[in-house]
Amino acid sequence: MVPELVFGLKDDKVVHISEVESGLSCNCICAKCGRRLVAKKGDIRIYHFAHEDDSECQLAVETSLHYKDAVRDILPQATIVIDRFHVIRLAIQGMDTVRKDTRAQLTARQRRTLMRDRYILFHRKSDLNEQDQFILDLWLGQFPTLGKAYQFKEDFCDLWAIKDRQEAIDRYESLKAGIPTELQPAFKPLTTAVGNWKAEIFAWWDKPVTNAYTEAIAGLVKLTNHTGRGYSFKAIRAKLLYSNLPTHHRPVFDRTLEERPPFITLGEIKDYGVKFSTLYRMLEGG
């Protein structure tokens, strides 16, 4: 479950939700994206902040100020690294804002020529097949503003292909300075986030770590929870942690036709987890 946003910035100072007035009267902004916050202080949910435009702040949890301060206090030698996935997603969202604005100015007939535009534009050009690359080139030539936004997204994603940290920083500053005036509002959440968390974002070049595996597993848990019934997110998470099925290293099979029998086990079976039934018996037994 994603924790609520309970900290914001007011007059350049960190404040808790309990310290401010309700609604927009709190006069707070998001520490990550700089947008206005609304203090939600109702009778049902716990007090929390929300963005005024109801948009989702992708780095609100990962870059929460209290988390950052806690790490510095308890682990002063630790290096905080912001996963590049979340930063790249902000660039994609900025490009998507331009895409939506472009579609809004078209007629219904013109919009039909942009079928599958979201799928194609969200992908890296190198990952598209020849047909989709041809369609993409037609769109970008027909809609120059969208073409600039897509190219900025591509150039920003290429930062992580640069091996030197300072070179990546210099390249980003060059990209930021070259953002056309008409695109600056769309990419403001990205530039604000990089400005506020520059050291943590570019720390990846010194310590290239990622939380992608955990995020992928959490995504599967959420998908299973949404498509089924009779269980909860916590129950599925417990099964993942304690059942022998997801932590069971299955043998590798050689499916080549030259071998007989066709399935040959390679390697030993390894169990990296505790069976949920075993844990249950231990808890029941005291």
SELOPA-191272 format. One record per residue: x, y, z of N, C-alpha, C, O, CB in turn; residue in one letter; residue number from 1. Coordinates in steps of 0.05 Angstrom, whole numbers. Glycine has a CB too. Layout:
<rs>
- X/Y/Z/X/Y/Z/X/Y/Z/X/Y/Z/X/Y/Z/A/NUM
...
</rs>
This chain:
<rs>
- 17/-24/0/0/0/0/18/25/0/37/26/15/-19/0/24/M/1
- 11/45/-17/27/69/-18/20/87/5/-3/93/9/23/83/-45/V/2
- 40/97/20/35/114/43/25/141/33/31/150/11/59/117/60/P/3
- 9/154/50/-1/180/43/21/201/45/41/198/59/-24/188/62/E/4
- 18/222/29/37/244/29/29/263/53/9/276/52/37/260/2/L/5
- 46/264/73/39/279/97/58/302/102/55/316/122/39/260/121/V/6
- 78/306/84/96/328/87/95/346/62/92/336/40/125/319/92/F/7
- 98/372/66/99/390/43/118/413/50/130/414/72/71/401/37/G/8
- 121/432/31/138/455/35/120/480/37/102/485/21/158/458/12/L/9
- 126/496/58/113/521/62/134/542/70/147/540/90/90/519/84/K/10
- 136/562/53/157/583/57/184/570/60/200/578/77/150/599/82/D/11
- 190/550/42/216/536/41/222/520/66/245/514/72/238/556/37/D/12
- 201/514/82/205/498/106/187/473/104/165/474/94/198/514/132/K/13
- 197/450/114/182/426/114/161/427/136/167/432/159/200/401/118/V/14
- 136/422/129/114/422/149/98/396/147/97/384/126/95/447/144/V/15
- 87/388/170/70/364/171/41/372/166/34/395/171/73/350/198/H/16
- 25/354/156/-3/359/150/-18/369/175/-37/385/171/-16/334/140/I/17
- -10/361/198/-23/370/223/-17/399/230/-31/410/247/-15/352/246/S/18
- 3/411/217/11/438/224/-2/460/207/2/483/211/41/440/222/E/19
- -17/452/187/-28/471/168/-58/471/167/-71/452/178/-17/466/140/V/20
- -70/491/155/-99/493/152/-108/474/130/-93/465/113/-107/522/146/E/21
- -134/468/130/-145/450/110/-149/464/83/-151/489/82/-173/440/120/S/22
- -148/448/62/-153/458/35/-129/473/24/-106/469/32/-177/476/36/G/23
- -135/491/5/-113/507/-7/-102/528/11/-82/540/5/-123/519/-33/L/24
- -116/532/33/-107/552/53/-80/544/66/-68/560/79/-128/557/74/S/25
- -72/519/62/-47/510/73/-23/524/60/-2/526/73/-44/479/70/C/26
- -27/533/35/-6/547/21/20/531/19/42/541/24/0/574/34/N/27
- 17/505/13/40/487/11/44/478/-18/25/478/-34/36/462/29/C/28
- 68/470/-23/75/459/-50/89/432/-46/99/426/-24/93/479/-66/I/29
- 89/416/-67/102/390/-66/132/394/-67/143/409/-83/92/372/-90/C/30
- 146/379/-50/175/382/-49/189/370/-73/212/377/-79/186/368/-24/A/31
- 175/354/-88/186/341/-111/181/356/-137/199/361/-152/176/312/-113/K/32
- 156/362/-142/149/374/-168/143/404/-166/140/417/-187/125/360/-179/C/33
- 139/415/-142/135/444/-139/106/453/-144/101/476/-144/152/458/-158/G/34
- 88/434/-149/60/441/-153/45/445/-127/53/435/-106/46/420/-170/R/35
- 23/460/-128/8/466/-104/-5/441/-92/-14/423/-107/-14/487/-110/R/36
- -6/441/-66/-18/418/-52/-44/427/-38/-47/450/-30/1/407/-31/L/37
- -62/408/-35/-87/412/-20/-85/395/5/-79/371/4/-112/404/-37/V/38
- -91/407/28/-90/392/53/-117/379/57/-138/392/61/-84/411/78/A/39
- -118/352/57/-142/337/60/-144/329/90/-130/312/99/-142/311/42/K/40
- -163/342/103/-166/337/132/-195/331/138/-208/346/152/-155/361/149/K/41
- -204/308/127/-232/301/131/-236/282/155/-219/280/172/-242/287/106/G/42
- -260/269/156/-267/252/179/-264/223/173/-267/206/191/-295/258/187/D/43
- -257/215/148/-256/187/141/-227/177/138/-219/160/154/-271/182/114/I/44
- -212/188/120/-185/180/116/-166/196/134/-174/217/145/-176/184/86/R/45
- -142/186/137/-122/200/153/-115/226/139/-117/228/114/-97/183/159/I/46
- -106/246/154/-98/272/142/-75/267/122/-57/252/128/-90/292/164/Y/47
- -77/280/99/-56/277/79/-58/300/59/-78/314/57/-58/250/64/H/48
- -36/304/44/-36/323/22/-43/310/-4/-38/286/-8/-8/337/20/F/49
- -53/325/-23/-58/316/-50/-52/339/-69/-54/363/-61/-88/306/-54/A/50
- -44/333/-94/-39/354/-113/-64/367/-122/-85/354/-125/-24/342/-137/H/51
- -63/393/-126/-87/409/-132/-100/399/-158/-125/399/-160/-80/438/-135/E/52
- -84/391/-178/-95/382/-203/-101/352/-204/-107/341/-225/-76/389/-225/D/53
- -100/339/-180/-106/310/-178/-88/292/-193/-93/269/-197/-135/305/-187/D/54
- -65/303/-203/-46/287/-217/-29/271/-197/-26/278/-174/-28/304/-235/S/55
- -18/249/-207/-1/232/-190/28/241/-191/39/245/-213/-4/202/-198/E/56
- 40/244/-168/68/252/-167/85/226/-164/85/214/-143/73/271/-142/C/57
- 98/218/-186/110/192/-187/133/188/-166/138/166/-158/121/187/-214/Q/58
- 146/210/-159/169/208/-140/162/216/-112/179/220/-95/192/224/-150/L/59
- 136/220/-106/128/230/-80/136/212/-57/143/221/-36/99/235/-79/A/60
- 136/186/-62/144/167/-41/173/162/-41/187/163/-21/129/140/-44/V/61
- 184/157/-65/212/150/-68/230/173/-58/252/168/-48/219/143/-96/E/62
- 221/198/-62/238/221/-54/225/237/-31/230/261/-30/242/239/-78/T/63
- 210/224/-14/198/238/8/219/250/27/240/237/32/179/220/24/S/64
- 215/274/36/235/288/52/241/274/78/264/273/86/226/316/57/L/65
- 220/264/92/225/251/117/242/226/114/258/219/131/199/245/132/H/66
- 238/212/92/254/188/87/283/196/82/301/183/93/243/172/62/Y/67
- 287/216/67/314/225/61/329/235/86/352/228/91/314/248/40/K/68
- 314/250/103/326/259/128/332/236/147/353/236/161/308/279/142/D/69
- 315/216/148/319/193/165/344/177/157/360/168/174/295/174/165/A/70
- 348/174/130/371/160/121/397/175/128/416/163/137/370/156/90/V/71
- 396/201/126/420/217/132/426/216/162/450/217/169/416/245/123/R/72
- 405/215/179/410/214/207/420/187/217/438/185/233/384/222/222/D/73
- 408/166/207/414/139/216/438/126/201/454/112/213/390/121/214/I/74
- 439/132/175/460/120/158/475/143/144/471/146/120/449/99/138/L/75
- 490/159/158/503/182/146/522/175/123/526/192/105/518/198/166/P/76
- 532/151/122/551/143/101/536/131/76/549/126/56/571/123/111/Q/77
- 510/127/79/495/115/57/491/135/34/490/159/38/468/105/67/A/78
- 489/124/10/484/139/-14/455/134/-23/448/111/-29/504/133/-36/T/79
- 439/154/-26/412/151/-35/412/152/-66/423/171/-78/393/174/-24/I/80
- 401/132/-78/400/130/-108/371/128/-116/357/110/-109/417/106/-118/V/81
- 362/147/-132/335/147/-142/334/130/-168/350/134/-186/325/176/-148/I/82
- 317/111/-168/314/93/-190/308/108/-216/290/124/-217/293/71/-185/D/83
- 324/103/-236/321/117/-262/293/113/-274/284/130/-290/343/109/-281/R/84
- 280/91/-268/254/85/-279/234/107/-273/219/116/-291/243/58/-268/F/85
- 235/117/-248/216/138/-241/222/165/-254/204/180/-261/216/141/-210/H/86
- 248/170/-258/256/195/-271/248/195/-301/238/214/-312/286/201/-267/V/87
- 254/172/-314/247/170/-342/217/171/-346/208/182/-366/258/143/-353/I/88
- 202/161/-327/173/162/-329/163/191/-329/143/197/-343/160/146/-306/R/89
- 177/209/-315/169/237/-316/173/249/-344/158/265/-353/185/253/-295/L/90
- 195/240/-357/200/250/-384/178/240/-403/169/254/-421/228/241/-394/A/91
- 170/215/-400/149/203/-416/123/218/-411/107/223/-430/146/173/-411/I/92
- 117/224/-386/92/239/-380/92/267/-392/72/276/-402/89/241/-350/Q/93
- 116/280/-392/117/306/-405/111/304/-435/96/321/-445/145/318/-401/G/94
- 123/284/-448/117/280/-476/88/273/-481/76/282/-500/135/258/-487/M/95
- 76/258/-462/48/250/-465/29/275/-462/8/276/-474/40/229/-444/D/96
- 37/294/-445/22/319/-443/21/333/-470/0/343/-478/34/337/-421/T/97
- 43/334/-484/44/347/-510/27/331/-530/13/342/-546/73/349/-520/V/98
- 28/304/-528/11/287/-545/-18/293/-542/-33/296/-561/17/257/-540/R/99
- -27/295/-517/-55/301/-511/-63/328/-521/-85/332/-532/-61/298/-481/K/100
- -46/348/-517/-52/375/-527/-54/375/-557/-71/389/-569/-30/395/-517/D/101
- -37/360/-570/-37/359/-600/-63/346/-609/-75/356/-628/-13/343/-610/T/102
- -71/325/-597/-96/311/-605/-120/329/-600/-139/329/-616/-100/285/-589/R/103
- -120/345/-579/-143/362/-572/-147/383/-594/-170/394/-596/-138/375/-546/A/104
- -127/390/-609/-130/411/-630/-137/400/-657/-140/415/-676/-104/426/-632/Q/105
- -140/374/-659/-146/361/-684/-176/355/-687/-190/354/-668/-130/335/-687/L/106
- -184/352/-712/-211/343/-717/-213/313/-713/-193/299/-710/-220/351/-746/T/107
- -238/303/-712/-242/274/-708/-229/258/-730/-218/237/-725/-272/268/-706/A/108
- -230/268/-754/-218/254/-777/-188/254/-774/-175/233/-780/-226/267/-803/R/109
- -176/276/-766/-147/277/-763/-138/259/-740/-116/247/-741/-138/306/-757/Q/110
- -154/257/-719/-146/241/-696/-145/211/-704/-130/195/-692/-165/245/-673/R/111
- -161/204/-723/-161/176/-731/-135/168/-745/-128/144/-745/-184/170/-751/R/112
- -120/187/-755/-94/181/-767/-73/176/-745/-51/167/-752/-85/205/-785/T/113
- -80/181/-720/-61/177/-698/-68/152/-682/-63/150/-658/-60/201/-679/L/114
- -79/132/-695/-85/107/-681/-60/94/-670/-39/94/-683/-100/88/-700/M/115
- -62/84/-645/-40/72/-631/-17/91/-625/5/83/-621/-29/48/-647/R/116
- -24/117/-625/-3/137/-620/10/134/-593/34/138/-590/-14/165/-624/D/117
- -7/128/-573/4/125/-545/24/102/-544/46/105/-532/-19/121/-525/R/118
- 17/80/-556/35/57/-555/61/63/-569/83/57/-558/21/32/-569/Y/119
- 60/75/-592/84/80/-608/101/101/-595/126/98/-593/77/89/-637/I/120
- 89/123/-585/105/145/-574/117/138/-547/138/149/-540/87/169/-571/L/121
- 104/120/-533/115/112/-506/140/95/-509/156/92/-490/94/98/-490/F/122
- 143/82/-532/166/64/-536/190/79/-547/188/100/-559/158/41/-556/H/123
- 214/68/-541/238/78/-553/238/71/-583/227/50/-591/264/66/-540/R/124
- 248/89/-599/247/85/-628/262/60/-636/254/46/-655/259/109/-643/K/125
- 283/54/-622/299/30/-628/284/4/-622/291/-17/-632/325/30/-612/S/126
- 263/6/-605/247/-18/-598/223/-23/-617/210/-43/-614/238/-16/-570/D/127
- 218/-4/-635/196/-7/-653/204/-23/-678/227/-23/-686/185/21/-661/L/128
- 184/-36/-690/189/-50/-715/190/-29/-738/184/-6/-734/168/-72/-721/N/129
- 196/-38/-762/200/-20/-785/174/-5/-791/174/19/-798/209/-35/-809/E/130
- 151/-19/-790/126/-6/-796/119/16/-776/112/38/-784/103/-27/-796/Q/131
- 123/11/-750/117/31/-730/137/54/-732/130/77/-726/118/19/-702/D/132
- 162/49/-739/181/70/-742/173/88/-766/177/113/-764/209/59/-747/Q/133
- 163/76/-787/154/92/-810/131/110/-802/130/133/-810/146/74/-834/F/134
- 111/98/-787/88/114/-778/97/137/-760/87/159/-762/68/96/-764/I/135
- 116/131/-742/126/151/-724/139/174/-739/134/197/-732/146/138/-704/L/136
- 155/168/-759/168/189/-774/148/207/-788/151/231/-790/188/178/-795/D/137
- 126/195/-798/105/211/-810/92/230/-790/88/253/-796/83/192/-823/L/138
- 85/219/-766/73/236/-746/91/259/-738/82/282/-736/66/219/-722/W/139
- 116/253/-733/135/273/-722/140/295/-743/146/318/-736/161/261/-714/L/140
- 138/287/-769/141/307/-790/116/324/-793/118/348/-800/148/294/-816/G/141
- 93/312/-788/68/326/-791/62/344/-767/49/365/-770/45/306/-794/Q/142
- 71/336/-743/66/352/-719/93/359/-706/104/344/-690/48/336/-699/F/143
- 105/382/-714/132/389/-705/135/391/-675/156/383/-664/140/415/-718/P/144
- 115/402/-661/117/405/-632/119/378/-618/134/373/-600/94/421/-621/T/145
- 102/359/-628/102/332/-617/129/319/-623/140/304/-607/79/315/-629/L/146
- 140/325/-647/166/314/-654/188/324/-636/206/309/-628/173/322/-683/G/147
- 187/349/-628/207/360/-609/205/347/-582/225/341/-569/205/391/-607/K/148
- 180/343/-573/176/331/-547/186/302/-547/198/293/-528/146/332/-539/A/149
- 180/287/-569/189/259/-570/219/258/-571/231/241/-559/177/246/-595/Y/150
- 232/276/-586/261/275/-588/274/282/-561/295/271/-554/270/295/-609/Q/151
- 262/300/-546/272/307/-519/270/282/-501/289/276/-486/257/331/-507/F/152
- 248/268/-503/245/244/-487/266/223/-494/278/211/-476/217/232/-491/K/153
- 271/220/-519/291/201/-528/319/209/-519/334/192/-509/290/198/-559/E/154
- 325/235/-522/352/244/-514/355/242/-483/377/235/-474/356/273/-522/D/155
- 334/247/-468/336/244/-439/341/215/-431/357/210/-414/310/255/-426/F/156
- 327/197/-444/331/168/-438/359/159/-445/370/141/-432/311/151/-453/C/157
- 371/172/-465/399/164/-472/419/173/-452/443/165/-454/405/177/-499/D/158
- 412/189/-432/431/197/-412/443/173/-398/467/173/-391/418/216/-392/L/159
- 427/153/-394/436/129/-379/454/111/-395/465/91/-385/412/114/-368/W/160
- 458/118/-420/478/103/-436/506/116/-435/525/104/-443/469/103/-466/A/161
- 507/140/-423/532/154/-419/547/141/-395/534/137/-375/528/185/-415/I/162
- 572/136/-398/587/122/-377/597/141/-355/599/133/-332/610/107/-389/K/163
- 604/166/-362/616/185/-343/594/202/-330/576/212/-344/636/202/-357/D/164
- 595/204/-304/574/219/-289/574/248/-296/552/259/-302/579/216/-259/R/165
- 597/261/-296/598/290/-303/589/295/-331/576/315/-337/625/301/-298/Q/166
- 596/277/-349/587/280/-377/557/278/-379/545/293/-394/600/259/-394/E/167
- 545/261/-363/516/258/-363/503/283/-351/482/293/-362/507/234/-346/A/168
- 515/295/-330/504/320/-319/505/342/-339/486/357/-343/519/328/-293/I/169
- 528/345/-352/532/366/-373/512/362/-396/501/382/-406/560/367/-383/D/170
- 508/337/-403/489/332/-425/461/339/-417/445/350/-433/490/302/-433/R/171
- 453/333/-392/426/340/-382/423/371/-382/402/381/-391/421/329/-354/Y/172
- 443/385/-372/441/414/-372/438/426/-400/423/445/-404/466/427/-358/E/173
- 451/413/-419/448/422/-446/420/417/-457/409/433/-471/469/408/-464/S/174
- 410/393/-450/382/387/-459/362/406/-446/343/415/-460/375/358/-451/L/175
- 366/411/-420/347/429/-406/347/457/-419/326/469/-422/354/430/-377/K/176
- 371/467/-425/373/494/-436/361/495/-464/353/516/-473/402/502/-437/A/177
- 360/472/-478/349/472/-505/319/466/-507/309/463/-529/364/452/-521/G/178
- 305/463/-485/276/457/-486/262/482/-497/265/504/-487/265/450/-458/I/179
- 247/478/-519/233/501/-531/213/513/-510/203/499/-493/217/492/-556/P/180
- 208/539/-513/191/553/-494/163/540/-492/152/538/-470/188/582/-503/T/181
- 152/531/-515/125/520/-514/124/492/-501/102/483/-494/115/517/-543/E/182
- 147/480/-497/148/453/-484/155/455/-454/153/435/-440/167/435/-498/L/183
- 164/478/-445/174/480/-417/152/473/-397/159/460/-377/184/507/-412/Q/184
- 127/482/-400/107/474/-380/103/444/-378/98/433/-356/80/488/-386/P/185
- 103/430/-401/99/401/-401/121/386/-386/116/366/-373/96/391/-429/A/186
- 145/396/-389/168/382/-376/177/395/-350/198/388/-339/191/382/-396/F/187
- 161/413/-340/168/426/-314/170/407/-291/188/409/-275/148/448/-308/K/188
- 151/387/-288/154/368/-266/181/353/-268/193/347/-247/131/348/-267/P/189
- 190/347/-292/215/333/-295/239/350/-287/256/342/-271/219/323/-323/L/190
- 240/375/-298/262/392/-292/263/400/-263/284/404/-251/261/417/-310/T/191
- 239/403/-251/238/410/-222/248/387/-205/263/391/-186/209/417/-214/T/192
- 240/363/-212/249/339/-197/279/336/-199/292/330/-179/235/314/-207/A/193
- 290/339/-223/319/336/-226/334/358/-211/355/353/-200/327/336/-256/V/194
- 322/382/-211/335/404/-197/335/399/-167/355/406/-153/321/430/-203/G/195
- 313/388/-156/311/384/-127/327/360/-118/336/359/-95/282/381/-119/N/196
- 330/340/-135/342/314/-128/365/307/-146/369/283/-153/321/292/-127/W/197
- 380/327/-155/401/322/-174/422/303/-164/430/284/-179/414/349/-182/K/198
- 431/307/-140/453/289/-129/443/261/-127/459/242/-133/461/299/-101/A/199
- 418/256/-118/408/229/-115/403/216/-142/406/191/-144/383/229/-98/E/200
- 394/231/-162/389/220/-188/415/212/-202/417/190/-213/373/240/-205/I/201
- 435/230/-201/460/224/-215/479/207/-198/501/201/-207/474/250/-223/F/202
- 470/200/-174/486/181/-158/486/153/-171/503/136/-165/475/179/-130/A/203
- 467/149/-190/465/123/-204/491/117/-218/499/94/-221/442/123/-223/W/204
- 505/137/-228/529/133/-244/552/122/-226/570/108/-236/539/158/-257/W/205
- 551/127/-200/570/116/-182/561/89/-170/577/72/-165/576/136/-159/D/206
- 535/87/-166/524/62/-155/499/55/-172/477/62/-165/516/66/-125/K/207
- 504/41/-194/481/34/-213/464/12/-202/465/-11/-211/493/26/-240/P/208
- 446/19/-183/428/-1/-172/399/6/-181/394/28/-189/430/-1/-141/V/209
- 382/-13/-179/354/-10/-188/336/-26/-170/344/-47/-159/351/-17/-217/T/210
- 311/-17/-168/291/-31/-153/271/-45/-172/248/-51/-165/276/-12/-134/N/211
- 280/-49/-197/262/-59/-217/250/-86/-210/227/-91/-215/276/-61/-244/A/212
- 266/-104/-199/256/-131/-193/233/-129/-172/212/-142/-176/279/-149/-182/Y/213
- 237/-114/-151/217/-111/-131/192/-98/-142/169/-106/-136/227/-95/-107/T/214
- 195/-78/-159/173/-64/-171/157/-83/-189/132/-83/-190/182/-40/-187/E/215
- 172/-101/-204/158/-120/-222/142/-140/-206/119/-146/-213/179/-134/-239/A/216
- 153/-150/-184/138/-169/-167/114/-156/-155/92/-168/-154/157/-181/-145/I/217
- 117/-131/-145/94/-116/-134/73/-112/-155/49/-113/-149/103/-89/-122/A/218
- 81/-107/-180/61/-104/-201/45/-130/-206/21/-128/-211/75/-96/-227/G/219
- 59/-153/-205/45/-178/-208/25/-183/-185/4/-194/-190/65/-201/-210/L/220
- 33/-176/-161/16/-179/-138/-9/-162/-142/-32/-171/-137/30/-171/-112/V/221
- -6/-137/-150/-29/-119/-154/-47/-130/-176/-72/-129/-174/-20/-90/-161/K/222
- -35/-139/-198/-51/-150/-220/-67/-174/-211/-91/-176/-218/-33/-157/-244/L/223
- -55/-192/-196/-69/-215/-186/-91/-207/-167/-113/-219/-168/-49/-234/-171/T/224
- -86/-187/-151/-106/-178/-132/-130/-166/-146/-153/-169/-138/-94/-158/-113/N/225
- -125/-152/-169/-147/-138/-183/-163/-158/-200/-187/-154/-203/-135/-117/-202/H/226
- -151/-179/-210/-165/-197/-227/-179/-220/-213/-195/-235/-225/-146/-209/-248/T/227
- -174/-223/-187/-186/-245/-172/-203/-235/-150/-208/-211/-147/-165/-263/-161/G/228
- -212/-253/-133/-229/-246/-110/-224/-267/-88/-215/-289/-93/-259/-244/-118/R/229
- -231/-259/-64/-229/-277/-41/-202/-276/-27/-197/-291/-9/-233/-305/-51/G/230
- -185/-257/-35/-160/-254/-21/-152/-224/-22/-165/-208/-35/-138/-272/-33/Y/231
- -131/-218/-8/-122/-190/-6/-93/-187/-15/-79/-207/-18/-126/-179/22/S/232
- -85/-162/-18/-57/-156/-25/-38/-168/-4/-17/-179/-11/-53/-126/-29/F/233
- -45/-164/21/-28/-174/43/-26/-205/42/-4/-216/48/-39/-165/70/K/234
- -48/-218/36/-47/-248/35/-29/-257/13/-13/-276/16/-75/-259/32/A/235
- -31/-245/-11/-14/-253/-33/15/-247/-27/33/-262/-34/-23/-238/-59/I/236
- 20/-224/-15/47/-217/-8/59/-237/11/82/-245/9/49/-189/4/R/237
- 43/-246/31/53/-266/50/59/-293/36/79/-306/43/31/-271/72/A/238
- 43/-300/16/49/-325/2/75/-322/-14/90/-341/-16/25/-332/-17/K/239
- 79/-299/-26/104/-295/-40/129/-296/-22/150/-307/-30/104/-268/-54/L/240
- 125/-286/2/148/-285/21/153/-313/34/176/-320/38/143/-265/42/L/241
- 132/-328/40/135/-351/56/129/-378/42/136/-399/52/119/-349/80/Y/242
- 116/-377/19/110/-402/5/134/-412/-10/151/-396/-18/86/-398/-14/S/243
- 136/-438/-14/159/-449/-29/156/-446/-59/175/-451/-73/163/-478/-21/N/244
- 132/-438/-69/128/-437/-97/143/-414/-111/158/-419/-130/99/-435/-103/L/245
- 139/-389/-102/153/-368/-117/182/-366/-111/197/-355/-127/140/-341/-109/P/246
- 192/-378/-89/220/-377/-83/234/-403/-90/257/-408/-83/224/-372/-53/T/247
- 220/-421/-105/230/-447/-112/246/-444/-138/235/-436/-158/208/-468/-114/H/248
- 271/-452/-138/288/-451/-162/282/-476/-179/290/-498/-172/318/-449/-155/H/249
- 268/-472/-201/260/-495/-217/284/-503/-235/300/-486/-244/235/-488/-234/R/250
- 286/-529/-242/308/-538/-258/306/-527/-287/284/-521/-296/309/-568/-259/P/251
- 328/-526/-300/330/-517/-328/328/-541/-345/340/-562/-340/356/-501/-333/V/252
- 312/-539/-367/308/-561/-385/321/-556/-412/320/-533/-422/278/-567/-389/F/253
- 333/-576/-423/344/-575/-450/324/-586/-469/318/-610/-469/372/-590/-452/D/254
- 313/-569/-487/292/-578/-504/302/-583/-533/286/-584/-552/269/-557/-505/R/255
- 327/-587/-536/338/-593/-563/329/-620/-572/325/-639/-556/369/-591/-563/T/256
- 325/-623/-598/315/-648/-610/336/-670/-610/330/-693/-612/305/-643/-638/L/257
- 362/-662/-607/383/-682/-608/384/-700/-583/393/-722/-584/410/-668/-611/E/258
- 373/-689/-561/375/-704/-535/350/-722/-533/328/-715/-541/376/-684/-512/E/259
- 354/-746/-522/333/-764/-516/337/-775/-487/358/-786/-482/332/-788/-536/R/260
- 317/-772/-469/291/-760/-473/293/-730/-477/313/-718/-471/273/-766/-449/P/261
- 272/-717/-488/274/-689/-495/278/-670/-471/289/-649/-475/249/-681/-509/P/262
- 269/-678/-447/272/-660/-424/293/-671/-405/289/-693/-394/245/-657/-409/F/263
- 315/-658/-402/337/-666/-385/341/-646/-364/345/-622/-370/363/-671/-402/I/264
- 341/-654/-339/344/-635/-316/374/-628/-313/391/-645/-313/334/-648/-291/T/265
- 379/-602/-311/406/-592/-307/406/-577/-281/390/-559/-277/415/-574/-330/L/266
- 425/-583/-263/428/-569/-238/411/-581/-216/394/-598/-221/420/-540/-242/G/267
- 415/-572/-192/401/-581/-168/377/-563/-162/378/-539/-168/420/-584/-145/E/268
- 357/-575/-149/334/-559/-140/342/-545/-114/351/-558/-95/309/-577/-136/I/269
- 338/-519/-113/345/-504/-89/320/-489/-79/305/-478/-94/367/-483/-95/K/270
- 316/-490/-53/293/-477/-40/304/-454/-24/319/-457/-5/278/-497/-22/D/271
- 296/-430/-32/305/-406/-19/285/-394/1/290/-373/12/312/-385/-40/Y/272
- 264/-408/6/243/-396/23/233/-416/44/241/-439/44/221/-386/7/G/273
- 215/-406/60/202/-423/81/173/-428/72/159/-410/64/203/-409/109/V/274
- 165/-453/74/138/-460/67/118/-445/85/122/-444/109/133/-490/67/K/275
- 97/-435/73/77/-420/89/64/-438/110/58/-430/132/56/-408/70/F/276
- 60/-464/102/48/-483/121/66/-487/145/57/-491/168/42/-509/107/S/277
- 93/-488/140/112/-492/162/111/-468/181/110/-471/206/140/-495/152/T/278
- 110/-444/170/109/-420/187/83/-420/203/82/-412/226/111/-395/170/L/279
- 61/-428/190/35/-429/204/36/-448/228/26/-441/249/12/-437/184/Y/280
- 47/-472/224/49/-491/246/66/-480/269/60/-484/292/60/-518/235/R/281
- 88/-466/262/105/-455/283/91/-434/299/93/-432/323/131/-443/270/M/282
- 75/-417/285/60/-396/299/38/-408/316/34/-399/339/48/-376/279/L/283
- 24/-429/306/3/-441/321/15/-456/345/2/-457/366/-12/-461/303/E/284
- 39/-467/342/51/-482/364/64/-465/385/74/-475/406/71/-501/353/G/285
- 64/-439/381/76/-420/400/106/-418/398/119/-404/413/69/-429/428/G/286
</rs>
